[in-house]
């Protein structure tokens, strides 16, 4: 592991441990063959491996991209999901294999990440500031290009961490074309990373790269996000796209959805000056697998979230006449190659392929194996795996709070069903979000479904799970003694107003006195977008016995992009808000009600309640330090159902 932050890591561990004490509480894998379970020595202790894997090798071109995005600190992998059980050490090894293979084949491989390293799992979130340990583990992968995410910009300390540690470490590879930060000494605006990078690959391709964040408005006020439509008019950008230096490929990366986003603005600006040069786009932020065709010489990939997906994009068609490429022509031998034009009517010389890989060791071993190398593990990956295990232990992430009696999911079951997580969380809100001085007063406790980020699985509920399910720290505010007739309509009014636009897949709460609330796509709209995609799914490209549920993706090229076949996971819509209720009479009524709500929706609640209420009527319900990250662990520790099998938790 990189040792650049050894003092910072030690300090972060000390703070985290104090916090816990206070909180305590041919040539490649054979085609047309489905792999069976392999005995593995790696991954994190207790992690599961996939029951089957891919059945065809990846298509290698002259230029290849390996893509991660929205990792959100899930570097230990998914310890309770066998589809995604690999840890970051397994990926370190896998990416190292592929770098070697690319060199042996005479082609180029660029490894790219498009941001959001924080807010999702204990390894990143149990330190102060967030990510102080996890970013050093993340650094173990030999990335070529990286971009900033919005979760690096919500809080001032994390933003300066990004400047002083992440950007400093990666140097010219870290691209923040439209993101600036205030210099702490002068107050002047400066770019967190580089605006662009012009470089030549190992095999002669001359690349101009940009890193563009979506038009985010929820950042801390020590940072500035320049809208894409403004950025493309700036002098440095115009000079870059009109460079006198030859450009064989534009690479546009960023924490930005590849579909219907500000990428289109940047693409149009580049294409206006460079009508034929290929533009390869790698995006993120919306937490989905997607592939979009921009034109005959431009395609884009988005590679999921949470270390569930590794994206693969390859292209061929470079010649001595149209590029500086000096590797293998027309394609590497002994492996499948890209055979598909971007569009059916394309006259471009370029061919492409794309694949979405499940993040498990079964997948990594399958694709890493060659006729000359059947050994997977490398020392660098082993070291990373060991570091993850060590830091998880030091952060007490395996501390057991209770036993989850069954699976609870966000959207795989109807919102009001016993298998959905929100009825359980509503019960938890009612039981543990209590002001002892007002416990006899009826109360509604309103929270946002967008603040709940992941399912709960039958088995142990640990300190780590408290971050995984609810990584946000929103305090509970309240307005006392609101008439029942008014309070009882508030939840429906909030849902009808769509107030959760303040938090969606991209939202993270901010310091109340420092940052403004971001306005991004509401969770309901994101989920509806996914449902529209899901409605076109169904046909898989191969038959596998006993498919397990997982990703079944449809994109601009159809439904053959998933590397491993799965059965489809059901999807049910959810509202923007939910609530717990307590203290009402047998008819569910009361004369007056304490209206309790998470702090970031204060303005929305006041707007709905009307002019009789102002911010002067609002105060903390429990305390400023009791947040949405605290109530579920407390409920688990108190619930008879969650303590029934403690400490010997059964699991699926």
C-alpha positions in Angstrom: 0.0 0.0 0.0 1.1 3.5 -0.6 2.6 5.0 2.5 2.2 8.7 1.7 -0.3 9.3 4.4 1.0 7.3 7.3 0.7 10.0 9.9 -2.8 11.0 8.6 -3.9 7.4 8.7 -2.7 7.0 12.3 -4.5 10.2 13.3 -7.7 9.1 11.6 -7.6 5.7 13.3 -7.2 7.4 16.7 -10.2 9.7 16.0 -12.2 6.8 14.7 -11.5 4.6 17.7 -12.5 7.4 20.0 -15.7 7.9 18.0 -16.5 4.1 18.3 -15.9 4.3 22.1 -18.3 7.1 22.3 -20.9 5.6 20.0 -20.8 2.1 21.2 -22.0 1.3 21.7 -7.0 -19.9 -27.7 -5.0 -17.9 -25.4 -7.6 -16.9 -22.8 -10.3 -18.5 -20.7 -12.3 -21.0 -22.8 -15.4 -19.7 -24.5 -18.9 -21.2 -24.0 -18.0 -22.6 -20.6 -19.5 -21.6 -17.3 -17.1 -21.6 -14.4 -17.9 -23.5 -11.2 -17.0 -22.3 -7.7 -13.2 -22.2 -7.2 -11.6 -22.5 -3.8 -10.1 -19.1 -3.0 -7.6 -17.9 -0.4 -8.2 -14.2 -0.8 -11.1 -11.7 -0.4 -12.0 -10.5 3.0 -12.6 -13.0 5.8 -16.2 -14.3 5.5 -16.7 -13.0 2.0 -18.6 -15.2 -0.5 -17.4 -16.0 -4.0 -19.7 -16.2 -7.0 -21.4 -19.5 -7.8 -20.6 -19.1 -11.5 -18.9 -16.5 -13.7 -18.4 -15.3 -17.3 -18.5 -17.6 -20.3 -16.6 -15.6 -22.9 -13.3 -13.7 -23.0 -13.2 -9.9 -23.2 -12.6 -8.3 -26.6 -9.2 -6.6 -26.7 -8.6 -3.7 -29.1 -5.7 -1.4 -29.8 -7.0 1.0 -27.1 -8.7 -0.4 -24.0 -10.3 1.1 -20.9 -10.9 -0.4 -17.5 -13.4 1.7 -15.6 -14.5 2.2 -12.0 -16.8 4.8 -10.6 -18.9 5.6 -7.4 -16.9 3.2 -5.3 -18.0 5.1 -2.1 -15.5 3.3 0.1 -16.7 -0.2 -0.6 -13.1 -1.4 -0.9 -13.7 -4.5 1.2 -16.2 -5.7 -1.3 -19.7 -6.9 -0.5 -19.2 -9.3 2.3 -22.8 -10.6 2.2 -23.3 -10.8 -1.6 -21.5 -13.4 -3.6 -21.9 -11.6 -6.9 -19.6 -8.8 -5.6 -17.4 -10.4 -3.0 -14.0 -9.4 -4.3 -12.0 -6.8 -2.4 -9.8 -4.0 -3.6 -6.7 -6.2 -3.3 -8.3 -8.6 -5.8 -8.8 -5.7 -8.1 -5.2 -4.5 -7.6 -4.1 -8.0 -8.7 -6.5 -8.1 -11.6 -5.6 -4.7 -13.0 -1.9 -5.6 -12.7 -2.5 -8.7 -14.8 -4.2 -6.7 -17.4 -1.5 -4.1 -17.6 1.0 -6.9 -18.2 -1.2 -8.5 -20.8 -1.7 -5.2 -22.6 2.0 -4.8 -22.8 2.6 -8.3 -24.0 -0.1 -7.9 -26.8 1.3 -4.5 -28.0 -1.8 -2.5 -27.1 -2.7 0.2 -24.7 -4.8 -0.1 -21.5 -6.0 3.0 -19.6 -7.4 2.5 -16.1 -9.9 5.2 -15.2 -11.9 6.3 -12.2 -14.7 8.9 -12.2 -15.1 9.8 -8.6 -17.2 9.6 -5.4 -14.7 7.9 -3.1 -16.6 8.7 0.1 -19.9 8.1 1.9 -21.0 4.5 1.6 -19.1 2.1 3.9 -17.3 2.1 7.2 -13.8 1.8 5.7 -14.3 5.3 4.3 -16.7 6.9 6.7 -15.5 5.8 10.2 -12.6 8.1 10.1 -12.4 11.9 10.4 -12.3 13.2 7.9 -14.0 10.6 5.8 -11.7 8.7 3.5 -8.5 9.3 5.5 -7.7 5.6 5.4 -9.7 4.4 2.4 -8.0 6.8 -0.1 -4.6 5.3 0.7 -6.0 1.8 -0.2 -7.6 3.2 -3.3 -4.2 4.5 -4.4 -2.9 0.9 -4.8 -4.4 0.7 -8.3 -2.2 2.1 -11.1 -4.8 4.5 -12.5 -4.1 6.6 -15.6 -6.9 9.1 -15.4 -9.1 10.1 -12.5 -11.9 12.7 -11.9 -13.5 14.2 -8.9 -17.0 13.3 -7.6 -19.6 15.4 -5.9 -19.0 13.5 -2.7 -15.6 15.0 -2.5 -17.1 18.5 -2.4 -19.9 18.5 0.3 -17.7 19.3 3.3 -14.8 21.7 3.5 -12.4 19.3 5.2 -13.0 16.6 2.6 -12.6 19.1 -0.2 -9.2 20.2 1.1 -8.3 16.5 1.7 -9.0 16.0 -2.0 -6.7 18.9 -2.9 -3.9 18.1 -0.5 -3.9 14.4 -0.6 -5.7 12.9 -3.6 -4.8 15.5 -6.2 -1.3 15.8 -4.9 -0.7 12.1 -5.1 -2.1 11.6 -8.6 -0.7 14.9 -10.1 -1.4 15.4 -13.8 -3.7 12.3 -13.9 -6.3 13.9 -11.6 -8.6 16.0 -13.7 -11.0 18.7 -12.4 -11.7 20.7 -15.5 -14.6 22.6 -13.9 -13.9 22.4 -10.2 -12.0 25.0 -8.2 -11.2 25.5 -4.5 -10.3 28.6 -2.5 -6.6 28.8 -1.6 -6.5 28.7 2.2 -3.8 31.4 2.3 -4.8 33.8 -0.4 -8.5 33.0 -0.8 -8.0 33.0 -4.6 -9.7 30.3 -6.7 -7.5 27.5 -8.0 -8.2 24.2 -9.7 -8.2 21.2 -7.4 -6.6 19.1 -10.0 -5.5 19.7 -13.6 -7.9 21.1 -16.2 -6.7 18.7 -18.8 -4.0 16.3 -19.7 -2.2 15.8 -23.0 -0.1 12.7 -23.1 1.2 9.9 -25.3 0.4 6.3 -24.5 3.0 3.5 -24.4 2.1 2.7 -28.0 2.0 6.1 -29.4 -1.6 7.3 -29.1 -1.7 11.0 -28.5 -4.6 11.8 -26.1 -6.2 14.9 -24.9 -8.2 14.2 -21.7 -10.7 16.3 -19.7 -12.5 15.6 -16.4 -15.9 17.2 -16.1 -18.2 17.1 -13.1 -22.0 17.5 -13.7 -23.4 21.0 -13.0 -23.4 20.4 -9.2 -24.7 23.1 -6.9 -24.6 21.5 -3.5 -20.9 21.9 -2.9 -19.3 23.6 0.2 -18.7 27.3 -0.4 -15.0 26.9 -0.4 -15.3 25.2 -3.7 -16.8 26.2 -7.1 -18.2 24.1 -9.9 -18.2 25.9 -13.2 -21.1 24.9 -15.4 -20.1 23.0 -18.5 -21.6 25.6 -20.8 -19.3 28.2 -19.3 -16.2 25.9 -19.2 -16.3 25.3 -22.9 -16.0 29.0 -23.6 -12.9 29.4 -21.4 -9.6 30.2 -23.0 -7.7 27.2 -21.7 -10.4 24.8 -23.1 -10.5 26.5 -26.5 -6.7 26.3 -26.7 -6.8 22.6 -25.7 -9.3 21.5 -28.4 -7.6 23.7 -31.0 -4.1 22.4 -30.0 -1.4 22.4 -32.6 -0.2 19.1 -31.1 -1.7 16.1 -32.9 -4.6 14.5 -31.1 -5.6 10.9 -31.9 -8.3 10.5 -29.3 -10.2 12.8 -26.9 -10.9 11.1 -23.6 -13.7 12.8 -21.7 -14.1 11.5 -18.2 -16.1 12.7 -15.3 -18.6 12.2 -12.5 -21.4 12.8 -14.9 -24.1 10.5 -16.3 -23.4 9.4 -19.9 -27.0 9.9 -20.9 -28.7 13.3 -21.0 -26.0 15.3 -19.1 -23.6 18.1 -19.5 -21.2 15.7 -21.3 -23.3 16.6 -24.4 -22.2 20.2 -24.1 -18.6 19.3 -23.9 -18.9 16.7 -26.7 -20.5 19.3 -29.0 -17.8 21.8 -28.3 -15.0 19.3 -29.1 -16.8 17.9 -32.2 -17.4 21.4 -33.6 -13.6 21.8 -33.9 -12.6 18.1 -34.4 -15.3 16.5 -36.6 -13.7 13.1 -37.1 -11.4 12.6 -34.1 -12.8 9.8 -31.8 -14.1 10.9 -28.4 -14.3 8.3 -25.7 -16.4 9.1 -22.7 -16.4 7.5 -19.3 -19.0 8.7 -16.7 -20.6 8.0 -13.4 -22.9 9.4 -10.7 -26.2 7.7 -11.5 -25.1 4.4 -10.1 -26.2 2.3 -13.2 -24.6 0.3 -16.0 -25.1 2.2 -19.2 -23.6 2.6 -22.7 -24.5 5.4 -25.1 -23.6 6.0 -28.7 -22.9 9.7 -29.3 -21.9 9.4 -33.0 -20.0 7.2 -35.4 -16.7 7.8 -33.6 -17.8 8.4 -30.0 -19.3 6.0 -27.4 -19.7 6.3 -23.7 -19.8 3.9 -20.8 -21.0 4.1 -17.2 -20.0 1.4 -14.8 -22.4 1.2 -11.8 -21.5 1.7 -8.2 -20.2 0.4 -4.9 -17.6 -2.0 -6.3 -20.3 -4.0 -8.0 -19.2 -3.4 -11.5 -16.0 -3.0 -13.5 -16.5 -1.5 -16.9 -14.6 -2.6 -20.0 -14.5 -0.5 -23.2 -12.2 -1.3 -26.2 -11.7 0.1 -29.6 -9.6 -0.6 -32.8 -9.2 1.1 -36.1 -6.1 3.1 -35.6 -3.6 3.1 -38.5 -0.3 4.8 -39.3 -2.3 7.2 -41.4 -4.9 8.3 -38.8 -2.8 8.2 -35.6 0.5 7.9 -34.0 -0.2 4.3 -32.8 2.8 2.1 -33.1 1.5 -1.1 -31.6 -0.2 -4.1 -33.1 -2.2 -3.7 -36.4 -5.0 -4.2 -36.9 -5.7 -6.0 -33.6 -4.0 -8.1 -30.9 -3.8 -11.8 -31.9 -5.1 -14.8 -30.0 -7.9 -12.9 -28.3 -11.4 -11.7 -29.3 -11.4 -8.2 -30.9 -13.9 -5.4 -31.2 -16.2 -6.1 -34.3 -19.0 -3.6 -33.9 -19.3 -0.1 -35.4 -20.8 2.5 -33.1 -23.8 2.8 -35.5 -25.1 0.5 -38.2 -24.5 3.1 -40.8 -21.1 4.2 -39.6 -18.4 5.1 -42.1 -15.8 5.6 -39.3 -12.9 3.2 -39.3 -13.3 2.4 -35.6 -14.8 -0.7 -34.0 -15.9 -1.0 -30.4 -16.8 -3.4 -27.6 -18.2 -2.9 -24.1 -18.7 -5.2 -21.1 -19.9 -4.9 -17.5 -18.0 -7.2 -15.2 -19.4 -8.4 -11.9 -17.0 -7.5 -9.1 -16.0 -10.9 -7.8 -13.0 -13.1 -7.7 -14.5 -15.7 -10.0 -14.7 -13.0 -12.7 -11.3 -11.6 -12.1 -9.6 -15.1 -12.1 -11.4 -16.1 -15.3 -10.4 -13.1 -17.3 -6.8 -12.8 -15.9 -5.9 -16.4 -16.8 -3.8 -16.9 -20.0 -2.2 -19.9 -21.6 1.1 -18.8 -20.2 -0.1 -17.7 -16.7 -2.5 -19.6 -14.5 -1.5 -17.9 -11.3 -3.7 -15.1 -10.1 -2.4 -13.6 -6.9 0.3 -11.1 -6.8 2.1 -9.7 -3.8 0.7 -6.2 -4.3 -2.9 -7.4 -4.2 -2.2 -9.6 -1.2 -0.7 -6.6 0.6 -3.8 -4.5 -0.1 -6.2 -7.3 1.1 -4.1 -7.5 4.3 -4.3 -3.8 4.8 -8.1 -3.8 4.4 -8.4 -6.6 7.0 -6.1 -4.8 9.4 -7.9 -1.4 9.1 -11.3 -2.9 9.4 -10.2 -4.5 12.6 -8.7 -1.3 14.0 -11.9 0.6 13.1 -14.0 -2.1 14.9 -16.1 -2.4 11.8 -17.0 -6.0 12.6 -18.4 -5.1 16.1 -21.7 -6.9 16.3 -24.9 -5.0 17.2 -27.5 -7.7 16.5 -28.8 -10.2 14.0 -30.9 -9.2 11.1 -33.8 -11.8 11.1 -34.5 -11.6 7.3 -33.5 -9.8 4.2 -34.9 -6.3 3.8 -34.5 -4.5 0.5 -35.2 -1.0 -0.8 -37.0 -1.7 -4.1 -37.2 -5.5 -4.7 -40.4 -5.7 -2.7 -43.5 -3.5 -2.5 -43.0 -0.4 -0.3 -45.4 -1.5 2.4 -44.4 -5.2 2.5 -42.6 -7.0 5.3 -39.7 -7.6 3.0 -39.2 -3.9 2.3 -36.7 -2.0 4.5 -38.9 1.1 5.0 -41.6 -0.3 7.3 -38.8 -1.6 9.5 -37.1 1.8 9.4 -40.4 3.5 10.2 -40.7 1.3 13.3 -37.1 2.2 14.2 -37.8 5.9 13.9 -40.9 5.6 16.1 -39.2 3.6 18.8 -35.8 5.3 19.3 -36.1 8.9 18.0 -37.5 10.1 21.3 -37.2 13.3 23.3 -37.7 12.0 26.9 -39.2 15.3 28.0 -41.9 15.0 25.2 -42.3 11.2 24.9 -45.9 11.4 25.8 -46.7 13.8 23.0 -47.8 12.3 19.7 -45.1 12.6 17.0 -44.5 12.1 13.3 -40.8 11.5 12.4 -40.2 12.1 8.7 -37.1 11.0 6.8 -36.1 10.7 3.2 -35.9 7.4 1.3 -32.9 8.8 -0.6 -31.0 8.8 2.7 -31.2 5.0 2.8 -28.5 3.7 0.5 -28.5 -0.1 0.7 -30.4 -3.3 1.6 -30.1 -5.2 4.9 -29.3 -8.9 4.6 -30.1 -11.7 7.0 -27.2 -12.2 9.4 -24.9 -10.0 11.4 -25.6 -6.3 11.8 -22.3 -4.7 12.5 -20.8 -1.2 13.0 -20.0 -1.3 9.3 -23.6 -1.9 8.4 -24.7 1.3 10.1 -22.7 3.2 7.5 -23.7 0.9 4.6 -27.5 1.4 5.2 -27.4 5.1 6.3 -24.1 6.9 5.7 -25.6 10.4 6.2 -25.6 12.4 9.4 -28.8 14.4 9.4 -29.9 15.7 12.8 -33.6 15.5 13.8 -35.4 18.8 14.1 -38.9 19.4 15.3 -41.8 21.8 15.6 -43.9 21.3 18.7 -47.6 21.1 19.1 -48.8 21.4 15.5 -52.5 20.8 15.1 -53.3 17.2 14.1 -55.3 18.2 11.1 -52.3 20.1 9.7 -49.6 17.7 10.7 -51.4 14.6 9.4 -51.3 15.9 5.8 -47.6 16.8 5.8 -46.1 13.5 4.6 -48.4 13.4 1.6 -47.7 17.0 0.8 -44.0 16.5 0.9 -44.3 13.5 -1.4 -46.5 15.3 -3.8 -44.1 18.3 -3.9 -41.2 16.0 -4.7 -39.1 17.8 -2.1 -36.6 14.9 -2.1 -34.9 16.7 -5.1 -32.6 17.8 -2.3 -31.3 14.3 -2.0 -31.0 11.7 -4.6 -28.3 9.2 -5.6 -25.9 12.1 -5.6 -26.8 13.9 -2.4 -24.8 14.0 0.8 -25.9 16.2 3.8 -23.8 19.2 4.5 -22.9 21.4 7.4 -26.0 23.4 8.0 -24.2 26.7 8.5 -21.7 26.2 5.7 -23.3 24.8 2.6 -26.3 25.2 0.5 -28.6 22.3 -0.4 -27.9 20.7 -3.8 -30.6 20.4 -6.3 -30.1 17.2 -8.2 -32.4 14.6 -9.8 -35.0 13.3 -7.3 -34.7 9.6 -6.2 -38.1 9.0 -7.7 -36.9 10.2 -11.1 -33.7 8.2 -11.0 -35.7 5.1 -10.0 -38.2 5.8 -12.8 -35.3 6.1 -15.3 -34.0 2.7 -14.1 -37.5 1.2 -14.4 -37.8 2.4 -18.0 -34.5 0.6 -18.7 -35.6 -2.4 -16.8 -38.8 -2.6 -18.8 -36.8 -3.3 -22.0 -34.8 -6.1 -20.4 -35.4 -9.8 -20.5 -33.3 -11.5 -23.2 -29.9 -12.6 -22.2 -27.1 -13.6 -24.5 -26.5 -17.1 -23.2 -28.2 -19.7 -21.1 -26.8 -20.6 -17.7 -28.3 -23.1 -15.3 -29.6 -21.8 -12.0 -29.2 -18.1 -12.7 -28.8 -16.0 -9.5 -30.4 -12.5 -9.4 -28.2 -9.6 -10.5 -27.7 -7.0 -13.2 -29.6 -7.4 -16.4 -28.7 -4.4 -18.4 -30.1 -2.9 -21.6 -28.3 0.0 -23.2 -27.9 1.5 -26.7 -26.5 -1.7 -28.0 -29.1 -4.0 -26.5 -28.9 -6.5 -23.7 -25.6 -8.4 -24.3 -23.3 -6.2 -22.2 -23.4 -8.0 -18.9 -20.4 -10.2 -18.5 -22.2 -12.7 -16.3 -25.9 -13.7 -16.9 -28.4 -13.2 -14.1 -32.1 -13.4 -13.5 -33.8 -10.1 -13.2 -34.3 -8.5 -9.7 -37.9 -7.2 -9.3 -38.4 -3.5 -9.0 -41.0 -1.6 -7.1 -41.3 2.2 -6.9 -40.9 4.0 -3.6 -42.1 7.5 -2.5 -39.6 10.2 -1.6 -40.4 10.3 2.1 -41.5 7.9 4.8 -42.3 8.4 8.5 -42.6 6.8 11.8 -45.5 7.5 14.2 -45.7 7.2 18.0 -47.9 8.4 20.9 -51.2 8.5 19.1 -54.5 7.2 20.6 -56.2 4.0 19.4 -57.7 5.8 16.5 -54.3 7.1 15.4 -55.3 10.7 16.3 -54.2 13.4 18.7 -55.0 17.0 19.4 -51.5 18.3 18.6 -48.4 16.6 17.2 -44.7 17.1 17.4 -43.5 17.2 13.8 -40.0 15.7 13.7 -38.0 15.8 10.5 -34.4 15.6 9.2 -32.7 18.9 9.1 -32.1 19.4 5.4 -35.8 19.6 4.6 -36.5 22.4 7.1 -37.4 24.8 4.4 -39.8 22.4 2.7 -41.6 21.6 5.9 -42.0 25.3 6.8 -43.3 26.1 3.3 -46.0 23.4 3.5 -47.0 24.3 7.1 -47.5 27.9 6.1 -46.9 31.4 7.5 -47.8 30.5 11.0 -44.5 28.7 11.4 -40.9 30.1 10.9 -37.4 28.8 11.7 -37.8 30.4 15.1 -40.2 27.5 15.9 -37.6 24.9 15.0 -35.2 23.2 17.3 -33.3 20.0 17.8 -35.6 17.1 18.8 -33.0 14.9 20.6 -29.7 16.7 20.3 -27.5 18.2 17.6 -25.4 15.0 17.8 -28.1 12.4 17.3 -28.5 11.8 13.6 -29.9 9.5 11.0 -26.7 7.4 11.3 -27.5 6.7 15.0 -31.1 5.6 15.2 -30.9 2.2 13.3 -27.9 0.8 15.4 -29.7 1.8 18.6 -32.9 0.1 17.4 -31.0 -3.0 16.5 -29.5 -3.2 20.0 -32.9 -2.7 21.6 -35.1 -4.8 19.3 -36.1 -8.3 20.6 -36.2 -9.6 17.0 -32.7 -8.4 16.3 -31.3 -9.7 19.6 -33.0 -13.1 19.4 -30.0 -15.0 18.0 -27.3 -12.7 19.2 -24.4 -13.3 19.1 -24.7 -16.4 16.9 -26.4 -14.9 13.9 -27.8 -17.2 11.2 -27.3 -16.1 7.6 -28.6 -16.9 4.2 
